[in-house]
Amino acid sequence: MCCSPAFPQVRYARGHRVLLASARVTVHHAAGVGYQRAAGVYERSRPSYPMAALAELADALPLEAGRTVVDLGAGTGKFTRLLALTGAEVIAVEPVTEMRERLAELLPGVRVTAGTAEATGLPDGCADAVVAAQSWHWFQEEEALAEVERLLRPGGSLALVWNTYDTSVPWVRDYQDIVFRLAPRDLPSPLDDGWRKAFTDRAGWSRVHERHWPNLHSTTVSDVVERMTSSSHIAVMDPAEQERVRAEVEAVLAGHDATRGNAAVEMPYTTDVYWVRRR
């Protein structure tokens, strides 16, 4: 059985990293501080994932009763709750206290532990699969990959999952433009495809398998605005800056027929799923 000792909380910021007690482990400032402030909004305003994506991974990894999956950077448990439906034992790893507490409150049947992707505190060979949903781009890739290799049993798999905006829709494209324009230069992005190189250059992994699904999120204009304010680099802003961002987002939404004057709105995402197997 996997189990984890108590892991230190985020302590303080230096530069763009929030340092943990372990000298080799850091959490990006935007994630460490931003998600502390926005845990509730994050849970409320962000989409889940298509059941088809879960079914694909459940077959591919596979996930079922008697197997163990570690969910890295689990946040408030958006994907964790789906993993639990497979019958596998799920261990959720989340470094940000506020996110972790929210996850434990929402999913009392799931084991939740403090830790990072680079230092989970879990035993060697404790997992049949490791999943990172909406989180791999935050990790220090070399250290995280070494930790995944340590956790996986022979033949185990790693899955990476992201919800990304469908920018073929004009108002969503304008919305994402705000996100990108306000992002600091060192902010990690799920749209950076450079993570693939780690698996082509590293022995012991299969080729990358991938599938993509449309993911239409039924929400409200108000929650679309809140979705912006829950973005890590927006959540770290002071209240006056956040209010300016809010006004800009509201102006974008008022400028498109699909969102102007509507209380309810469908926000289109694409769910991107990738998995690799340890040889």
N, C-alpha and C positions, 0 to 999 in steps of 0.2 A: 504494500500500500504506500502511496506517496504521502508524505506529510512534510510540513515546513515549519521551522522555528520562526519565532517572531522576527520580523524584518524591520529595520529602522525606517521611520517616516522621512519625508522630504524635510531637510533642515534649513537650508538657506540658499540664496542665489549668488552666483559669481559669474559675471559675463552673461552668456546666453544659456548656461546650464544650471540646473538646480542640483546641488550635490547631495548625495546620500552618504551614510556613514562609511560604506565601502569606498575606498579611494578610486577604484577602477570603474565605478558605476555612476552614471549620471542620467538625468532626465532633462530633456530640453526645457528651457525656461517657460516657453509658451505652453507646453503641455503640463508641466509641474505646477505652475501658478494658475494658468488659464482654466484648467479643468477643475482645480480646487474651487474656483469662483463660480463655475458654470455647470456643475454636476447635474443639478435639477433641470436646468434648461436643456442640457445635452440629452437627457433621457426623454424629455417631453417632445422635443422638436425634430429628432433625427429618425430616419426610416429604419425599419427592420430589413429583412432580406427575404428573397423569394424562397418558398418551400422547395422549389425545383433545385435551387442551389444546394440546399441542405441535403436533399435526396441524392444528388450527384456525389457529394462528398461522403455521405454515409456509405455509398456503394464503393467509392474509389479508395477510401483510406484503409480499411472500412471502419465504421463506427457502429457498435452494437453492444449489447450486454456482455459483460466480462472483459471489455477493453477499456483503456484509460486514455483520455484526451486532455491535454493541458492547453488552456486558452490564455495566450499571452497578451498583456495589455487589454484586459477584458473590459475596462471602462465600467459602465453601469450594467453590462450584461446583455446588450442588444443581440449579440450572436450566441452568448453563453446559453441563453434560455432555449435556443434552437438546438444546440448541441445536446442539451439535456434530454431532448425528445427522442434521441437515438437509442437511449438505454445505456449508453456508455457512462462510466464514471467520469465526471467533469471536474477538473481542478482549475479554478479561475485565478490568474495571477494579475494583480493590479497594484502599481506603486503609489497612486494618488489616494490619500486617505478618504477624501470626500466621495470619490467615485467608488471606491471599494465598499464603503459603508452603504452607499445607495444600492450597490449590487447585492450585498448580503441581505438587505431589507427586502428587495424584490424577489430574490431567489434563495429562500432560507434552506432549501434542500441541496444547494450546491456548495461545495467546499471552496472557500475564498481565502486566498493567502496574499500577504504583502510580498513584494519582490519586483524585480525588473526582468525583462527578457534576457538581459545579459547575466543576471545572477538571481535565479528564481529561488534558491534555497532548497530545491527539491532534490531527492536522491538520484544517483545515476540509474539509467535504464528503467525509469518508472513509468514511461509513457509509450503507448502504441502509436499515438499521433499527437502532433502539436499544431495548433491553429493560431493565426494572428489575423483578426478581423479589424480593419480600419486602424491598424496600428504598426505594421512592419516598418513603414517609412520613418517612424519616430526612433527606431532602434539604432544602436551602433552595430552595423551589420556584421562585421567580423566576429565580434564578441557574442552577439545574439546567435549567430549560426553555430559557433562552437558550443554554446549552451544547449541549443536544440540537439546537436549531435550527441551531447552527453546524456540528455534526457531520454532519447529514443532507444527503444529496444531494436534488435536487428530486424530489418525490413520495415521499420516504421516510416511514417510519412509526415511531411510538413505541408500545410495549406495556408495560403495567403488570400484574404478576401477584402475587397474594397467596394463601397458604393461611391460612384463618381457621378457628377452632374452630367445630364444629357444636354450638351450645349448646342445640339441641333435645333433646340427650341429657343427662339430669340430672347425671351425674357430671362431664361435660365443662363444664357450666354452673358447677358448684361450683368446679371447677378454675380456670376463667377468672376467677371472682370473686376468687380469691387474687391472680392476676396484676394485676387492676385495682386492688385495694385497696392493694397494695404499690407501685404505680407512682407516681413523682413527678408533680407536676402538669404539668410541661413535657414529659413523655415522649410522643413522637409515637406515633400509633396507626394501623394500617391500617384500622381501623373508622371513622376520620374521613373522611367522604365529601367534605370540602371541596375536595379536589384537583380535582374536576370543574370548579369555577368558573374555574380558570385557563384552561381550554380554551374555555369559553363566552365569556370576556371578552377573549380574545386572537385577533387576526386571523391567518389563514393555516392554521388547523387544521380538519379535518373534524369532524363530530359524533363522539361517543364510541360505539364499538361494544363490546358486552360479551357474555360467555358465562360460565356457572357450572357446575361439575361437582362431584359428591360425590367425596371423596378419602379412602378408608378406609386408614389407616396401621396395618399389622400390626407390633406392637411388644411390649414387655414392661412390666410395672408398674414395674420398676426404671428403664427408660428414660423412662417417663412422668415419674417423679420427676426424672430428669436433665434432661428437657426443660425443666422449670421452672427448674432451677438454671442452665441455659444462657441463659435470658432475660436480656437485657442489664442490666436494672436489678437483677436478683438477683445476677448474676455480679460486680457491683461491691461487693457487701456483704462485710463481714468474715466469717471462718469461723463465728463463733458465731451471727451473724444468719442465715447460710445454713442452718445446722443447724436453727434454729427453723422456717425456711420448709420445709425438708425434712420435719420432723416434722408440720407442718400438712398438707402434701400427702399424706403417708402416711396421716394420719387421715381425710382426705376419701376416699381410695381404699378404705380399710378400711370405710367407711360405706356403700358401694354394692355391691349384689349382682354387678354386672357386673365389678367390679374386686377384690372381696374374695377374698383367698386364691388369686387366679389369677396364674400366672407370665406367661402370654401375654394380650394384650388388643388389641382393635381400637379405635384412636383415630380418631374421625370428624372430618374436616376438610371444608371447602368450598374448592375452588380457584376464585378469582375472576380473570377475565382481561378486560382492557380494552385497546382499541387505537384510535389516532387516526392519520390520515394528514396529512402536510404538503402543503398545496395548492401 
